[in-house]
Amino acid sequence: MSSAPDLDALRTVADYQFGAGAGAALFPDDDAVTVRRSTSGRPRQVLADGERLVSYLTDGRFTLGVAGGRRLRASLGDAYSVTVGDESAPFVRDAKNVFAKFVSDVDPAVRPRDEVSVVHEDGTLLAVGRAELSADGMADFDAGVAVKVRSGIGPE
């Protein structure tokens, strides 16, 4: 379990990184959240129901787990999301990277190194990862990695 001050601090980081409301979406009051810590006591991973919501990096930013991506999508909609079509969806599910030519839509606020959710055109979450290009770059380029996928949801 985690104490209220811990959750308040984690919510603040989430709101800063993903926008207002992200902290409450990732770490709601009524949820049993477990914080795994490093030997120095710094938070490293935040879990709920045995699934990783986020990992907390030494630079003060979160990396998303699939469960965290689901929570953000449910609360914030298309914020920090990259959309792909049928052609690349099976590969993305298997944690293969997203290439710019397969991106059909992207949140205009996405910048390189942002954590993003990769979704199918029908709105289904496929994976989470780190943007390698800006939103404009994903829209303009026909080559190159747009999202370095960390975790896919697996086969259908």
C-alpha positions as CSV (number, residue, x, y, z in Angstrom):
1,M,0.0,0.0,0.0
2,S,1.0,3.6,-0.4
3,S,0.4,6.5,1.9
4,A,-1.5,9.6,0.9
5,P,1.6,11.9,0.7
6,D,3.2,9.4,-1.7
7,L,0.2,9.3,-3.9
8,D,-0.1,13.1,-3.8
9,A,3.5,13.5,-5.0
10,L,3.0,10.9,-7.7
11,R,-0.2,12.6,-8.9
12,T,1.6,15.9,-9.1
13,V,4.3,14.3,-11.4
14,A,1.6,12.7,-13.5
15,D,-0.4,16.0,-13.9
16,Y,2.8,17.8,-14.9
17,Q,3.9,15.1,-17.4
18,F,0.5,14.2,-19.0
19,G,-1.8,17.2,-18.1
20,A,-4.4,18.1,-15.5
21,G,-6.4,15.0,-14.3
22,A,-3.7,12.5,-15.2
23,G,-2.7,12.0,-11.6
24,A,-6.3,11.2,-10.5
25,A,-6.7,8.9,-13.5
26,L,-3.6,6.9,-12.8
27,F,-3.8,6.8,-9.0
28,P,-7.5,7.3,-7.8
29,D,-8.2,7.5,-4.1
30,D,-10.4,4.4,-4.1
31,D,-7.7,2.2,-5.7
32,A,-5.2,-0.1,-3.8
33,V,-1.9,1.1,-5.3
34,T,1.4,-0.5,-4.4
35,V,4.6,1.4,-4.7
36,R,7.8,-0.6,-5.1
37,R,10.9,1.3,-3.9
38,S,14.6,1.2,-4.6
39,T,17.0,0.4,-1.8
40,S,17.3,4.1,-1.2
41,G,13.5,4.4,-0.7
42,R,12.8,6.2,-4.0
43,P,9.6,5.0,-5.8
44,R,10.5,2.8,-8.8
45,Q,7.3,1.1,-9.9
46,V,3.6,1.8,-9.1
47,L,1.3,-1.2,-9.5
48,A,-2.5,-1.8,-9.1
49,D,-4.1,-5.3,-9.2
50,G,-0.7,-6.8,-10.0
51,E,-0.2,-4.7,-13.2
52,R,2.4,-2.0,-13.7
53,L,0.8,1.4,-14.1
54,V,4.1,3.3,-14.3
55,S,7.8,3.2,-13.6
56,Y,9.4,6.3,-12.0
57,L,12.7,7.1,-13.7
58,T,15.6,8.8,-12.0
59,D,15.0,11.9,-14.2
60,G,11.6,12.4,-12.5
61,R,9.4,11.2,-15.3
62,F,7.1,8.2,-15.7
63,T,7.2,5.4,-18.2
64,L,3.8,4.0,-18.9
65,G,2.8,0.4,-18.4
66,V,-0.2,-1.0,-20.5
67,A,-2.4,-0.7,-17.4
68,G,-1.4,3.0,-17.0
69,G,-2.0,3.6,-20.7
70,R,-5.6,2.2,-20.3
71,R,-6.3,4.4,-17.4
72,L,-5.0,7.5,-19.2
73,R,-7.0,6.7,-22.3
74,A,-10.2,6.2,-20.2
75,S,-9.8,9.6,-18.5
76,L,-7.9,11.9,-20.9
77,G,-9.2,10.4,-24.3
78,D,-6.8,11.0,-27.2
79,A,-4.2,13.0,-25.2
80,Y,-0.7,11.7,-25.7
81,S,-1.9,9.1,-28.2
82,V,-0.7,7.9,-31.6
83,T,-3.2,6.2,-34.0
84,V,-2.3,3.4,-36.4
85,G,-4.4,1.4,-38.9
86,D,-5.0,-2.3,-39.6
87,E,-1.7,-2.7,-41.5
88,S,0.6,-2.2,-38.5
89,A,-1.8,-3.1,-35.6
90,P,-0.7,-6.8,-35.3
91,F,3.0,-5.7,-35.1
92,V,2.4,-3.0,-32.6
93,R,0.4,-5.5,-30.4
94,D,3.6,-7.6,-30.4
95,A,5.6,-4.7,-29.1
96,K,7.2,-3.8,-32.5
97,N,8.0,-0.1,-33.1
98,V,5.6,2.2,-34.9
99,F,6.9,3.7,-38.1
100,A,6.0,7.2,-39.2
101,K,4.4,6.1,-42.5
102,F,1.8,4.0,-40.6
103,V,0.7,6.8,-38.3
104,S,-2.8,8.0,-39.3
105,D,-3.4,10.5,-36.4
106,V,-1.4,11.9,-33.5
107,D,-2.2,14.3,-30.6
108,P,-0.6,17.6,-31.8
109,A,1.0,18.1,-28.3
110,V,3.2,15.0,-28.7
111,R,6.9,15.9,-28.5
112,P,10.0,13.6,-28.9
113,R,10.6,11.6,-25.7
114,D,7.0,11.9,-24.5
115,E,5.3,8.7,-23.2
116,V,2.4,7.9,-25.5
117,S,-0.4,5.3,-26.0
118,V,-0.6,3.6,-29.4
119,V,-4.1,3.0,-30.4
120,H,-6.0,1.4,-33.3
121,E,-8.3,3.6,-35.5
122,D,-11.2,2.0,-33.6
123,G,-9.9,3.3,-30.3
124,T,-8.4,0.1,-29.0
125,L,-5.2,0.4,-27.0
126,L,-2.4,-1.6,-28.7
127,A,0.7,-0.5,-26.9
128,V,2.6,2.1,-24.9
129,G,6.0,3.6,-25.6
130,R,8.1,6.7,-26.2
131,A,7.7,9.1,-29.0
132,E,10.8,9.5,-31.2
133,L,9.4,12.2,-33.3
134,S,7.2,15.3,-32.7
135,A,3.5,15.2,-33.8
136,D,4.5,17.2,-36.9
137,G,7.3,14.8,-37.8
138,M,5.0,11.8,-37.5
139,A,2.5,13.5,-39.9
140,D,5.2,14.6,-42.3
141,F,7.7,11.8,-42.5
142,D,7.3,8.7,-44.6
143,A,10.3,6.9,-43.0
144,G,11.7,6.4,-39.5
145,V,10.5,5.2,-36.1
146,A,7.7,7.4,-34.7
147,V,7.2,5.5,-31.5
148,K,9.6,3.1,-29.7
149,V,7.2,0.6,-28.3
150,R,7.9,-0.6,-24.8
151,S,5.0,-2.9,-24.1
152,G,2.3,-4.3,-26.4
153,I,-1.0,-5.8,-25.3
154,G,-0.2,-9.1,-27.1
155,P,-2.0,-11.1,-29.7
156,E,-5.8,-10.8,-30.1
